[in-house]
Amino acid sequence: MGQDAGNDKVVEVFDRMAARYEKQMGLFERFVLGRARQWAVAQAEGAVLEIAVGSGLNLPLYGSQVDHIVGVDLSEGMLDIARRKVARADTARIELRQGDAQALDLPDDSVDTVVSTFTFCTIPDPKLASEEAFRVLVPGGQFVLAEHGPSTNALGRALMRVVEPLSVRFGADHLTRNPVPYLVDAGFEIDQVERTGRGGIVFRVLAHKPGTAAG
Ligand SMILES: C[S@@+](CC[C@H](N)C(=O)[O-])C[C@H]1O[C@@H](n2cnc3c(N)ncnc32)[C@H](O)[C@@H]1O
């Protein structure tokens, strides 16, 4: 599937799913994924880009170590829910935009942290998204990623592969995509890969763009 067709499919799936997304995700997090989202947000600092921000589940979790947050997503249906959260809570420091994680409308070397929670499973081309995250991060900037991927358990992995064609077709969700090689190929140095969640399906990854900030 080409990137445009891939993006169209993402928009179709998530616009349709938006109203029930948080309920479904809440159940997955409670019973399978654990607190990876909370972990990811706690790593962020400075100027933050959140790719594929979705319905904004992370937005209320950012602490005072974060100055500014830009959240981008392809789906206006998901963004509408996120916008309602911002209107209610934190305001001046959060900016939400319709945008593509594979072609970011941000300058080079402009953010301190890129946050990605459960996005690489649906982004049509995670290689491009990794390269774009690398481009916009300042040297030394951090990529924080919480994602699901192939279970560390052989039976769990096999089951996920059986179900995957359906999850891709109906949910644009690649259940067994390992996010780490995309980051390595984009030039990131990997600092941590921790496997958590039921069956070890969660990746908690910390990576950074080599170099140190100028000045
Ligand atoms: C499973 S949801 C995760 C949402 C949110 N990050 C969270 O943790 O709840 C995946 C999101 O990725 C978005 N998405 C997929 N491909 C994208 C892309 N290329 N650019 C921006 N957003 C994208 C979808 O619209 C959807 O909101």
The ligand as an SDF file (V2000), in Angstrom:
LIG
                    3D

 27 29  0  0  0  0  0  0  0  0999 V2000
   -3.5150    3.7320   18.3670 C   0  0  0  0  0  0  0  0  0  0  0  0
   -3.7240    5.4550   18.1300 S   0  0  0  0  0  0  0  0  0  0  0  0
   -2.6430    6.1270   19.3750 C   0  0  0  0  0  0  0  0  0  0  0  0
   -3.0570    7.5160   19.7730 C   0  0  0  0  0  0  0  0  0  0  0  0
   -2.2440    8.1100   20.9320 C   0  0  0  0  0  0  0  0  0  0  0  0
   -0.8360    8.2350   20.5810 N   0  0  0  0  0  0  0  0  0  0  0  0
   -2.3930    7.3180   22.1950 C   0  0  0  0  0  0  0  0  0  0  0  0
   -1.3870    6.9500   22.8110 O   0  0  0  0  0  0  0  0  0  0  0  0
   -3.5380    7.0870   22.6100 O   0  0  0  0  0  0  0  0  0  0  0  0
   -2.8190    5.7230   16.6540 C   0  0  0  0  0  0  0  0  0  0  0  0
   -2.9320    7.1530   16.1190 C   0  0  0  0  0  0  0  0  0  0  0  0
   -1.9700    7.3080   15.0880 O   0  0  0  0  0  0  0  0  0  0  0  0
   -2.4850    8.2390   14.1650 C   0  0  0  0  0  0  0  0  0  0  0  0
   -1.6550    8.1770   12.9660 N   0  0  0  0  0  0  0  0  0  0  0  0
   -1.3900    7.1060   12.2030 C   0  0  0  0  0  0  0  0  0  0  0  0
   -0.5540    7.4300   11.1960 N   0  0  0  0  0  0  0  0  0  0  0  0
   -0.2400    8.7280   11.3600 C   0  0  0  0  0  0  0  0  0  0  0  0
    0.6010    9.6420   10.6600 C   0  0  0  0  0  0  0  0  0  0  0  0
    1.2870    9.2690    9.5750 N   0  0  0  0  0  0  0  0  0  0  0  0
    0.7000   10.9060   11.1000 N   0  0  0  0  0  0  0  0  0  0  0  0
   -0.0070   11.3180   12.1760 C   0  0  0  0  0  0  0  0  0  0  0  0
   -0.8330   10.5070   12.8780 N   0  0  0  0  0  0  0  0  0  0  0  0
   -0.9510    9.2260   12.4790 C   0  0  0  0  0  0  0  0  0  0  0  0
   -3.9340    7.8000   14.0370 C   0  0  0  0  0  0  0  0  0  0  0  0
   -4.7570    8.7820   13.4530 O   0  0  0  0  0  0  0  0  0  0  0  0
   -4.2720    7.5160   15.5050 C   0  0  0  0  0  0  0  0  0  0  0  0
   -4.7840    8.6710   16.1410 O   0  0  0  0  0  0  0  0  0  0  0  0
  1  2  1  0
  2  3  1  0
  2 10  1  0
  3  4  1  0
  4  5  1  0
  5  6  1  0
  5  7  1  0
  7  8  2  0
  7  9  1  0
 10 11  1  0
 11 12  1  0
 11 26  1  0
 12 13  1  0
 13 14  1  0
 13 24  1  0
 14 15  1  0
 14 23  1  0
 15 16  2  0
 16 17  1  0
 17 18  1  0
 17 23  2  0
 18 19  1  0
 18 20  2  0
 20 21  1  0
 21 22  2  0
 22 23  1  0
 24 25  1  0
 24 26  1  0
 26 27  1  0
M  CHG  2   2   1   9  -1
M  END
$$$$
